[in-house]
Each structure stands twice: as structure tokens, then as C-alpha cells.
Amino acid sequence: MKTNVNFFLSAVLLFIATNASAALNLNRTISDGMVLQQKSEARIWGKADAGKSVKVTTSWNAKEYIVKADRDGKWEARVSTPEASYTNYSITVASGKETKVISDVLVGEVWLASGQSNMEMPIRGFFNCPVEGSSEVIAAPAAPDRIRMITVDVHPSEEPLDDIYQTRGWEKAGPGTVSEMSAAAYFFALRLNRSLDVPVGIVSFARGGARVEGWLPKETLERWGDDLSEERMKKWVDYHRPYLFYNGMEQPVKGYTAKGFIWYQGCSNVGADNQFVERMTELVRQWREDWGDVGNEMPFYMVEIAPFRYNPSGDGVAAALRQAQHEAAKIIPNSGIVVTNDLVYSYEIDNIHPCRKQPVGNRLAYMALHRNYGFSKLICDSPEVERVYLPEGKTGEIRVKLSNCPNGLSRLKEITGLEVRGREGEWKEVSSADFIWGENALSIRCAEVPEPVGVRYGWGDFKPGNLTNAEGLGVVPFNCSIL
């Protein structure tokens, strides 16, 4: 009799477990308060009983989409979304006897935000690392239908995950929530919302200290011959370990329909600039593939790593990584990069998390507004060196021709970060210059350098400068020689 009771209990428990595992589930991004990309075929996905039909109904047009769960129980539907508005919608998902209703859904512009700590850094800041203007942001009136963000909690994984391990879900901007939102992403969203007047949703998944390798598949790194042995992995500090954040944080949100990506990463790859261009290029290719973006239509906008004393000598290892970032931005289709060299204070030499996150978010937004939303008069690209030369008949002068400064530069006096070099090899600082109208060239002289052969700007680990174009976008750091 006892044996029969045990058998019966086991059967009941097995039945319960089987049915629980087969329950209708939605990916955690598909939840109350979500923002869907406007005028798109937005992906809605989750799990159900293998082979069972799943019906998705959207309230904005009462349209039904019927799909079938595959042998692993995975299903997805593509729903047509309307034009952006502040109207609250709902989505109903049903399979068998189960029904789930996703409420308070908005349709607007969606962007994906990732990278390392300067993207992860919340409005409240980190210890000893404040965000400039944070109190003003936290005290601002609630904007629940203007900016929403879902933050993927940090979770490394050896295997690719189907869903987010942990999240607070979609949060609406307001005094009780905004302090935990990514500062750079929030300011990006704020500028977009103010310019476009549509809801903006951010899917944020960033990890402080992560190397670019942390966001790539294991198979890719193995193909490059990286040592991924257990012994080698143990030697890595946890946030430097490869492929784990790709598995644990990117894969769970893979395919959430969005306009594009914003990316702030690179500090942990300083010293490995010779590999960075290839690896960053592959990351963007892989991520676009993960999102089904075969035509490189999703823009990928990066942030230049900020000045910071990476080693006592300040010998320019970070400058080489910045240069690699800019090279990658030129190679990667439909991408761009914003400059941060002018966005730090002198006392932040040992702070890898500079406080001025609003200009970073704004510059990313200017790029998106100009390139993706029709703001053709809005300047979004920084001045960059096109040519360095010695003008004929102008002894002691060196000129730097710059792009993206049709209205000239912001200053020609009290310049910081600009240096010239003579034949003897010593660099001398230059605090003033002239700008040659018609040539878009910076004319530089230094009494201490009668025969200049080189010029550089912002070149070093921590060598912030203050040269910007008339629109306020910082000059791209450079190191040029005419020999």
C-alpha cells in the first residue's frame, strides 16, 4: 500500500512539474510598460507547450497573429506597430487555457544601450563618481510616457540564455526610478524625446569593466585562437572574462525590435589596440546578425573612451585605443563615434567615470537625429584631421586642415591639449593659434619650435583639450608628423 501511495505522489508531482515547465511564458522584455518600435514588425516571443498554437492580439488594430511553438516550446510572432504616440495599448497572448495580457504598452523609438561601466553608470553615480546634474534629473517632474528603460542585471553565463536572469522590468522615468537608469542612455533618450516628441524606450545591458571579448560568442574567440581554457579563465578577473556577457546579457534580449545601438566601451581593451578594430567590427557584425539586420540598417553609435591616467607615465596607450575606435567607426557600415576628450575636468585624472554624462548622451542623440531622423541642419560629427602640412613661404608655421568645422572653431586663445614638435623631438604646448578661413586650417606657431615637424592634440592617456567646432563638438585627438 505504501508503495502505491509513493507511486501516486510521484506521478502527481511529475504531472505538476511537467505542466509548470510547459506554461505559457513571455520573454521578460515583453512585459507591462514596454515600448515597441514604431512602424515596424516588432518581435514578441516566449515559450509554450511544444507544438501548441499561440495567439497574439494587439489592441491598436485588434489584429490576431497565430504562431506555433517549436519542438523546444519556443515561439515568436511579428506584430505590425502603428505610428508613435503617447496612447497606451495592450497585447494579449493566449495558448490553450492560458492568457496573458501585457498592459500599458507604448509605441515610439527604441534603442539598445550596452558596453561597460560608463554606460552602466546610473544617474545617481558610483561611489566617489557623481553624475553632474543628477539631483536636477531626479527632482524633475515624472515623465512616465516619455522615457522608459529596462535594465538587464549583470549576469555572466557559460551558456547562452533564452531569457533575462534578473531585471526590475520596464521602468518609467520619475523621481522614484530615474536614479537607477543608465545616465548616458537616459540623457540620450531625453534629447530624442524632446526633439521628436515621441516615447523613447531603452533596453540597457552593460557590464562595468567588460572587454569587447566579453560581448562576443565563444566560437568567434576560439576561431581567433584565444586561450579559453579553464586555467586561463580563472586568471581573468570576473568582469574581464570573455563571452560570458554575450551569453548572459545580450542573448536574452537578442532580437528585441529597435532602431539601433549606442555603445560606450573600450577602457578594458587599452593596451590591446592592435586587435580592437577587428574585434569591434566583428562585434557589430555579430550583433546585427543576432537582430536579423542583414542590410546594416541598424545604426551603431559609439563613445570615445574618456581621458584617464591608465599608467603613471601617461604615455598614450589610451590614445592608441581611441585611434582604434575611430578607425573602427570608419570601417563599420552605418556607424559613428562621439568625442569625449573635451568632456572631463582636470581633477578627474584618476576617475575613469567622468561626471559629464549629459553631453555624452546629447552627442549620441545629435548623431541619431541628424542621420536617422532628418535633422539635416544639426551638426553631429566632430572636426577631424584631413591633412597636416608646412605652408610655402611661412617659416615656423604648421597647418592642420580639419573637416566638420564649416563655421570655424570655438576658440583660438587659451587652448589646452595642443602641442607641436621640432626636429629635436621635444613637444611644446601651444595655447593660441589662427584659423585660415577658406582652408578650414588651424595655423600654429610656437616661438620655442622654429622648425615644426609634428603636431598633436589630446594625445595621451589624460590629455584633455578644449578645441571644438562652433557647434561645440570636440576635435578628434590626433598625432601627426610631416616627416
C-alpha positions in Angstrom: 0.0 0.0 0.0 2.8 2.4 0.9 4.5 1.6 -2.5 1.2 2.6 -4.3 0.9 5.8 -2.4 4.5 6.8 -3.2 3.9 5.9 -6.8 0.8 8.1 -6.9 2.5 11.0 -5.3 5.4 10.8 -7.7 3.0 10.7 -10.6 1.2 13.8 -9.3 4.5 15.7 -8.8 5.7 14.7 -12.2 2.4 16.0 -13.7 2.7 19.3 -11.9 6.3 19.8 -12.8 5.6 18.9 -16.5 2.7 21.3 -16.7 4.6 24.1 -14.9 7.5 23.9 -17.2 5.2 23.9 -20.2 3.3 27.0 -19.1 2.9 30.0 -21.4 5.8 32.3 -20.8 6.9 35.6 -22.3 10.5 36.9 -22.5 11.0 39.4 -19.7 11.4 42.3 -22.1 7.8 41.5 -23.3 6.1 42.9 -20.2 4.0 45.7 -18.8 5.2 49.2 -19.6 7.2 48.1 -22.7 7.9 50.4 -25.6 7.7 49.0 -29.1 9.5 50.4 -32.2 7.0 52.3 -34.3 6.1 51.3 -37.8 7.9 48.0 -37.6 7.3 44.3 -37.4 8.1 44.1 -33.7 9.1 40.7 -32.3 7.0 39.2 -29.5 8.4 35.9 -28.2 8.5 33.3 -25.4 7.7 29.7 -24.6 4.7 27.4 -24.6 3.8 23.7 -24.9 5.7 22.2 -27.9 3.6 22.2 -31.0 0.8 24.3 -29.4 -0.6 27.4 -31.1 -0.1 30.8 -29.6 -2.4 33.7 -30.5 -1.1 37.3 -30.1 -3.7 40.1 -30.3 -2.8 43.8 -30.5 -5.2 46.3 -29.2 -4.3 49.1 -31.6 -5.8 47.3 -34.5 -7.4 44.2 -33.0 -5.3 42.1 -35.3 -4.6 38.4 -34.4 -1.3 36.7 -35.1 -1.3 32.9 -34.7 2.0 31.0 -34.5 3.1 27.6 -33.3 5.6 26.7 -30.6 8.5 24.6 -32.0 9.7 21.3 -30.5 11.5 23.1 -27.8 8.5 25.2 -26.9 9.9 28.4 -28.4 7.6 30.7 -30.4 7.7 34.2 -31.8 5.3 36.5 -33.6 5.9 39.6 -35.6 3.3 42.3 -35.0 2.8 45.4 -37.1 3.1 48.5 -35.0 1.5 51.9 -35.7 3.0 55.4 -35.7 4.4 56.6 -32.4 2.1 58.2 -29.9 1.5 58.5 -26.1 -1.5 56.3 -26.4 -1.4 53.3 -24.0 -2.1 50.0 -25.7 -2.2 46.3 -24.7 -1.2 43.0 -26.1 -3.0 39.7 -25.3 -1.1 36.4 -25.7 -3.1 33.1 -25.4 -2.2 29.5 -25.7 -4.5 26.7 -24.7 -6.3 27.7 -21.5 -3.7 30.3 -20.6 -3.9 34.0 -21.4 -1.5 36.8 -20.5 -2.2 40.5 -21.0 0.6 43.0 -21.4 -0.7 46.3 -20.4 0.5 50.0 -20.6 2.3 49.4 -23.9 3.7 52.4 -25.8 4.9 52.7 -29.4 7.8 55.0 -30.1 11.5 54.9 -30.7 13.6 52.0 -29.1 17.4 51.9 -28.7 19.7 49.3 -27.3 22.4 50.6 -24.9 25.5 48.5 -24.0 29.2 48.5 -23.2 31.0 48.8 -19.8 30.8 51.0 -16.7 30.4 54.4 -18.4 27.2 53.1 -20.0 26.2 51.1 -16.9 26.7 54.2 -14.6 23.3 55.2 -13.2 22.1 58.8 -12.7 22.9 58.5 -9.0 26.5 57.8 -10.0 29.0 55.4 -8.4 30.9 55.8 -5.1 33.1 59.0 -5.4 31.9 59.2 -9.0 29.0 61.6 -9.3 26.9 62.4 -12.4 26.7 66.1 -13.0 23.2 67.4 -12.6 21.8 64.2 -11.1 19.7 65.9 -8.4 18.1 68.1 -11.1 17.2 65.0 -13.0 15.8 63.1 -10.0 13.8 66.1 -8.9 12.3 66.7 -12.4 8.6 66.0 -12.9 7.8 62.4 -13.7 7.7 61.6 -17.4 6.2 58.1 -17.4 5.1 58.1 -21.0 8.2 59.9 -22.4 11.1 57.8 -21.3 11.1 54.2 -20.2 14.0 51.8 -19.7 14.5 48.2 -18.9 17.9 47.3 -17.3 19.3 43.8 -17.6 21.0 42.9 -14.3 24.7 41.8 -14.6 24.8 38.1 -15.1 27.7 36.2 -16.8 26.8 32.8 -18.2 28.8 29.9 -19.7 25.9 29.0 -21.9 23.6 31.3 -24.0 20.4 32.2 -22.0 16.9 32.4 -23.6 15.7 35.0 -21.0 17.0 37.7 -18.7 18.2 36.3 -15.4 17.0 39.2 -13.4 15.6 42.7 -14.0 13.4 45.3 -12.4 11.3 45.3 -15.6 10.3 48.3 -17.7 10.6 51.5 -15.5 9.0 54.8 -16.2 11.1 57.9 -15.8 10.3 59.6 -12.5 11.7 60.6 -9.1 11.5 57.1 -7.8 13.1 55.3 -10.7 15.3 57.5 -12.8 18.2 57.4 -10.3 18.9 53.8 -11.3 18.7 54.3 -15.0 21.9 54.4 -17.2 22.9 58.1 -17.2 24.3 58.2 -20.7 21.3 56.3 -22.1 18.8 58.4 -20.2 20.3 61.7 -21.5 20.3 60.2 -25.0 16.6 59.3 -24.6 15.8 62.7 -23.1 17.2 64.6 -26.1 15.4 62.3 -28.6 12.1 62.7 -26.7 12.4 66.5 -26.6 13.3 66.7 -30.3 10.9 64.0 -31.7 8.1 64.3 -29.1 7.5 60.5 -29.1 8.0 57.9 -26.4 11.6 56.6 -26.2 12.4 53.1 -24.8 15.9 51.9 -23.9 17.0 48.3 -23.4 20.1 48.7 -21.2 22.6 45.8 -20.8 26.1 46.9 -19.8 28.8 45.5 -17.5 31.5 47.5 -15.8 35.0 46.5 -16.8 33.8 44.3 -19.7 36.3 43.8 -22.5 35.0 43.7 -26.1 35.7 39.9 -25.9 33.1 39.6 -23.2 30.4 40.6 -25.7 31.4 38.1 -28.4 30.5 34.4 -28.9 32.8 31.8 -27.6 33.0 30.2 -31.1 34.4 33.5 -32.6 37.1 33.8 -29.9 38.1 30.1 -30.5 38.4 30.8 -34.2 40.8 33.6 -33.4 42.9 31.2 -31.3 42.1 32.9 -27.9 43.0 30.8 -24.9 39.7 29.9 -23.3 40.9 27.1 -21.1 39.6 26.7 -17.6 43.0 27.6 -16.3 43.2 30.8 -18.3 39.7 31.8 -17.4 40.5 31.5 -13.7 43.3 34.0 -14.2 40.9 36.7 -15.6 39.2 39.0 -13.1 35.5 38.2 -13.5 34.5 41.2 -15.5 37.3 40.7 -18.0 36.3 37.2 -18.8 35.4 36.5 -22.5 32.0 35.6 -24.0 30.1 35.4 -20.6 28.2 38.7 -21.0 27.3 37.9 -24.6 25.7 34.7 -23.3 24.1 36.0 -20.1 23.0 39.5 -21.1 23.0 40.0 -24.9 21.4 36.7 -25.9 18.4 37.1 -23.6 17.4 40.4 -25.3 18.5 39.4 -28.8 16.0 40.4 -31.4 14.1 42.9 -29.3 13.0 45.2 -32.2 14.8 48.5 -32.0 16.0 51.4 -34.1 19.7 51.0 -33.3 22.5 50.6 -30.8 24.5 53.0 -28.6 27.8 51.7 -27.2 30.3 53.0 -24.6 33.2 50.6 -24.1 36.9 50.3 -24.6 38.7 51.1 -21.3 39.4 47.5 -20.6 40.9 47.0 -24.0 43.5 49.7 -23.6 46.9 48.2 -24.4 45.3 45.8 -27.0 44.6 48.4 -29.7 46.2 46.2 -32.3 43.3 43.8 -32.0 40.5 46.2 -31.3 39.4 47.2 -34.8 38.9 43.7 -36.0 37.1 42.7 -32.8 34.9 45.7 -32.6 34.0 45.3 -36.3 33.1 41.6 -35.7 31.0 42.5 -32.6 28.8 44.9 -34.6 28.5 42.3 -37.5 27.5 39.6 -35.0 25.0 41.7 -33.1 23.4 42.9 -36.3 23.1 39.2 -37.3 21.6 38.4 -34.0 18.9 41.1 -34.6 18.3 39.8 -38.2 19.7 43.0 -39.6 21.1 41.8 -42.9 21.4 45.2 -44.5 23.3 47.0 -41.8 20.2 49.2 -41.3 20.5 49.5 -37.5 22.9 52.3 -36.7 25.7 51.6 -34.2 26.9 54.8 -32.4 30.0 54.5 -30.1 31.6 56.7 -27.5 35.3 57.5 -27.4 36.9 56.4 -24.1 37.5 59.4 -21.9 40.8 60.7 -20.7 42.1 58.8 -17.6 45.6 58.1 -16.2 45.9 54.4 -17.2 49.6 54.4 -16.0 51.9 56.8 -14.3 53.8 57.8 -17.4 50.6 58.6 -19.4 52.5 57.6 -22.5 49.5 57.3 -24.8 48.3 53.7 -24.6 44.8 55.1 -24.2 45.3 57.4 -27.2 46.1 54.4 -29.4 42.9 52.7 -28.3 40.9 55.9 -29.1 42.5 56.0 -32.5 41.5 52.3 -33.0 37.9 53.3 -32.0 37.8 55.9 -34.7 39.3 53.6 -37.2 36.6 51.0 -36.4 33.9 53.7 -36.8 35.2 54.4 -40.3 35.2 50.7 -41.3 31.8 49.6 -39.8 28.9 50.4 -42.1 26.3 52.8 -40.7 28.2 53.6 -37.5 29.7 56.7 -35.9 31.6 57.8 -32.8 31.3 60.8 -30.5 34.3 62.5 -28.9 34.7 62.9 -25.1 38.2 64.4 -24.9 36.8 67.8 -24.0 34.2 66.5 -21.5 36.4 65.9 -18.4 37.6 68.2 -15.6 41.3 68.3 -14.7 40.6 66.8 -11.3 39.2 63.7 -12.9 42.6 62.4 -14.0 42.2 59.3 -11.8 38.4 58.9 -12.3 37.6 56.5 -15.0 33.9 57.6 -14.7 33.8 61.3 -15.6 30.7 63.1 -14.4 29.6 64.8 -17.6 27.2 62.2 -18.9 24.6 64.6 -20.3 26.9 66.0 -23.1 27.8 62.3 -24.0 24.1 61.4 -24.3 23.4 64.6 -26.2 26.2 64.0 -28.7 24.9 60.4 -29.4 21.4 61.9 -29.9 22.7 64.6 -32.3 24.2 61.8 -34.4 20.9 59.9 -34.4 18.8 63.0 -35.0 21.0 64.0 -38.0 21.5 60.6 -39.6 18.2 58.8 -38.7 15.5 61.4 -38.0 16.0 64.1 -40.7 17.6 66.9 -38.7 19.9 67.8 -41.6 20.9 71.1 -40.2 22.1 69.6 -36.9 25.9 69.1 -36.9 26.8 65.8 -35.4 30.4 64.9 -36.5 33.5 66.2 -34.8 36.3 68.0 -36.5 39.0 65.6 -37.7 42.4 66.0 -39.2 42.4 65.8 -43.0 46.0 67.0 -43.7 49.0 68.4 -41.9 51.4 70.5 -43.9 54.0 73.3 -43.9 52.6 76.3 -45.9 55.0 77.5 -48.5 57.0 80.7 -47.5 55.7 80.6 -43.9 58.7 79.7 -41.8 57.9 78.4 -38.4 54.3 77.6 -39.2 52.5 74.3 -39.4 48.9 73.9 -40.5 46.2 71.4 -39.7 43.3 71.1 -42.1 40.2 70.0 -40.4 36.8 68.5 -41.5 33.4 69.2 -40.0 34.0 72.8 -39.0 32.3 75.0 -41.6 31.8 77.7 -39.1 35.3 77.6 -37.7 36.3 76.7 -34.2 35.1 77.7 -30.7 38.3 79.3 -29.6 41.8 80.4 -30.7 43.0 81.6 -27.4 43.6 79.7 -24.1 43.8 76.4 -26.0 44.7 73.3 -24.0 45.8 70.0 -25.3 47.6 71.3 -28.4 51.4 70.6 -28.9 54.0 71.0 -31.6 57.3 69.2 -32.0 60.6 70.3 -33.5 63.4 68.4 -35.1 65.0 67.8 -31.8 62.0 65.8 -30.8 60.6 67.7 -27.8 57.0 68.6 -27.6 55.9 72.1 -26.6 52.4 73.3 -25.7 50.7 75.9 -27.8 47.9 78.0 -26.2 46.9 80.1 -29.2 46.5 79.7 -33.0 44.8 81.2 -36.0 42.2 79.7 -38.3 42.6 80.2 -42.0 39.2 80.9 -43.4 38.5 79.2 -46.7 41.0 76.4 -46.0 39.5 75.3 -42.7 43.0 75.0 -41.4 44.4 75.7 -38.0 47.6 77.8 -38.3 50.0 77.1 -35.5 53.3 78.8 -34.4 55.4 78.3 -31.4 58.4 80.5 -30.6 60.2 77.6 -29.0 59.8 75.5 -32.1 61.2 77.4 -35.1 61.1 74.3 -37.4 57.9 72.3 -36.6 57.7 68.8 -37.9 54.9 67.4 -35.9 51.6 68.4 -34.2 49.3 66.6 -31.8 46.2 67.3 -29.9 44.7 65.5 -26.9 47.3 62.7 -27.4 47.9 60.8 -24.2 46.2 58.8 -21.5 44.9 62.0 -19.9 45.4 65.0 -22.2 42.0 66.7 -22.3 41.6 69.6 -24.7 39.1 72.3 -25.3 39.1 72.7 -29.0 35.6 72.3 -30.5 33.9 73.4 -33.7 31.5 76.3 -33.5 28.7 73.8 -32.7 30.5 72.6 -29.6 31.7 69.2 -30.8 35.2 68.3 -29.6 38.1 67.9 -32.1 39.2 64.2 -32.6 42.5 63.6 -30.9 45.4 63.3 -33.3 49.2 62.8 -33.6 50.6 63.8 -36.9 54.1 64.2 -38.4 55.2 65.6 -41.8 58.5 63.7 -41.9 
